[in-house]
Amino acid sequence: MSLFADGITFGYTKEREILSDISFTLPFGQSLFLLGPNGTGKTTLLKCINHLLVPQKGKVFIHGEDVAKLSPKKRARKIGYVPQYSHHAFPMNVVDTIMMGRIAFSGYRMGKADKDAVFRLIEQLNLQEFAFQTIDRMSGGERQRVLIARALAQEPELLILDEPTSSLDLHNQMLILKLLSGLAHEKGMGVVLSIHDLNLASLFADQVMILKESRIFSLGKPEETLLKENIREVYGVETAVTMEDGKIHVRLKR
């Protein structure tokens, strides 16, 4: 079981391609972290995988099925999506917001199993004190955890997240990434997310894809991709890269 992207090419105008011939395979049970400067196509790639954007060229397959040919309902059963944090929120409480994710799984007839699943997620993401609070009164980081829980409530085969840790403090960054990594390894789920923190990618990613100028610059394990030469070429900064406790550690130089 895997996610396969075959030659994804996309541009908002004919003059400029945002993505050029992006191809990769992600075996389910692993996580893929997308890295790269702003404007290199990370969000666009995530939206192409989820069929929110239609590539000019190329296709995306899940277990050999063309994502473009799936019905919206079947796509929602297979793919959970968490967009970048938004300041806009409706005055709906946390339980009901997460319960919306069960629609793709159970339809509109919710039973005890659906409620149990929602409250397990509330506990997993440390949202107990907010369960009956409306999300428009929550901080950005708290609200982000609710949106992740809603996507997980779908019980998707593939989970796609666009900068899921951007509005979270360090404790909750670790909480979320441990949870996502555990779901990939223990539940056989595929996880694809964009992130800016190289050290968090090293800690939790099975594979790292670095994008530069619309193309894949490097793809592989963290120790194969997070090299000081690659970081210099892509980000234009000097770093010291060391191996500590079996993980790559990146330190900026002045």
Long-range contacts (C-beta under 8 A, 24 or more apart in sequence): 1-27, 1-28, 1-29, 1-63, 1-157, 1-188, 1-190, 2-26, 2-27, 2-28, 2-62, 2-63, 2-190, 3-28, 3-49, 3-60, 3-61, 3-62, 3-158, 3-190, 3-192, 4-60, 4-61, 4-62, 4-64, 5-45, 5-48, 5-49, 5-58, 5-59, 5-60, 5-61, 6-58, 6-59, 6-60, 6-61, 7-57, 7-58, 7-59, 8-45, 8-48, 8-55, 8-57, 8-58, 8-59, 8-60, 9-55, 9-56, 9-57, 9-58, 10-41, 10-44, 10-48, 10-53, 10-55, 10-56, 11-56, 17-214, 18-44, 18-214, 19-44, 19-45, 19-48, 19-55, 19-214, 20-214, 20-215, 21-57, 21-58, 21-215, 22-58, 22-215, 22-216, 23-58, 23-216, 24-209, 24-216, 24-219, 26-190, 26-192, 26-207, 27-190, 28-157, 28-158, 28-184, 28-188, 28-189, 28-190, 29-184, 29-185, 29-188, 29-189, 29-190, 30-184, 30-185, 30-190, 30-191, 30-206, 30-207, 31-180, 31-181, 31-184, 31-190, 31-191, 31-192, 31-193, 31-204, 31-205, 31-206, 31-207, 32-190, 32-191, 32-192, 32-193, 32-205, 32-206, 32-207, 32-208, 32-209, 33-193, 33-194, 33-195, 33-201, 33-204, 33-205, 33-207, 33-208, 33-209, 34-192, 34-193, 34-194, 34-195, 34-209, 34-211, 35-194, 35-195, 35-196, 35-198, 35-201, 35-208, 35-209, 35-210, 35-211, 35-225, 35-234, 36-210, 36-211, 36-212, 36-217, 36-234, 37-212, 37-234, 37-235, 40-211, 40-212, 40-213, 40-214, 41-211, 41-214, 42-162, 42-194, 42-211, 43-84, 43-162, 43-194, 45-211, 46-81, 46-160, 46-161, 46-162, 46-192, 46-194, 49-79, 49-158, 49-160, 49-192, 50-75, 50-79, 50-81, 50-160, 51-75, 52-81, 62-157, 62-158, 63-157, 73-104, 76-104, 76-154, 76-156, 77-104, 77-105, 77-154, 77-156, 77-157, 78-156, 78-157, 78-158, 79-156, 79-157, 79-158, 79-159, 79-160, 80-151, 80-152, 80-154, 80-156, 80-158, 80-159, 80-160, 81-151, 81-159, 81-160, 81-161, 82-144, 82-147, 82-148, 82-150, 82-151, 82-159, 82-160, 82-161, 82-162, 82-164, 83-147, 83-162, 84-162, 84-163, 84-166, 85-140, 85-143, 85-144, 85-163, 85-166, 85-167, 87-140, 89-135, 89-136, 89-138, 89-143, 90-135, 90-136, 91-134, 91-135, 91-136, 91-137, 92-134, 92-135, 93-131, 93-132, 93-133, 93-134, 93-135, 94-122, 94-127, 94-130, 94-131, 94-132, 94-133, 94-134, 94-135, 94-138, 94-146, 95-119, 95-122, 95-131, 95-132, 97-135, 97-146, 97-147, 97-150, 98-122, 98-146, 98-149, 98-150, 98-153, 99-153, 100-150, 100-153, 101-149, 101-150, 101-151, 101-152, 101-153, 101-154, 102-153, 102-154, 104-154, 105-153, 105-154, 105-155, 117-153, 117-155, 118-149, 118-153, 121-149, 121-152, 121-153, 122-149, 124-149, 124-179, 125-149, 125-175, 125-176, 125-179, 126-172, 126-175, 140-167, 141-167, 141-168, 141-169, 141-172, 144-168, 145-172, 145-176, 148-176, 152-183, 156-189, 157-189, 157-190, 158-189, 158-190, 158-191, 158-192, 159-183, 159-189, 159-190, 159-191, 159-192, 159-193, 160-192, 160-193, 161-191, 161-192, 161-193, 161-194, 162-193, 162-194, 163-193, 163-194, 163-195, 163-196, 164-193, 164-195, 165-195, 165-197, 165-200, 166-196, 173-197, 173-200, 177-203, 177-204, 178-204, 180-204, 198-226, 198-231, 198-248, 198-250, 199-248, 199-249, 199-250, 201-226, 202-226, 202-247, 202-248, 202-249, 202-250, 203-247, 210-234, 222-247, 222-248, 223-248, 226-250
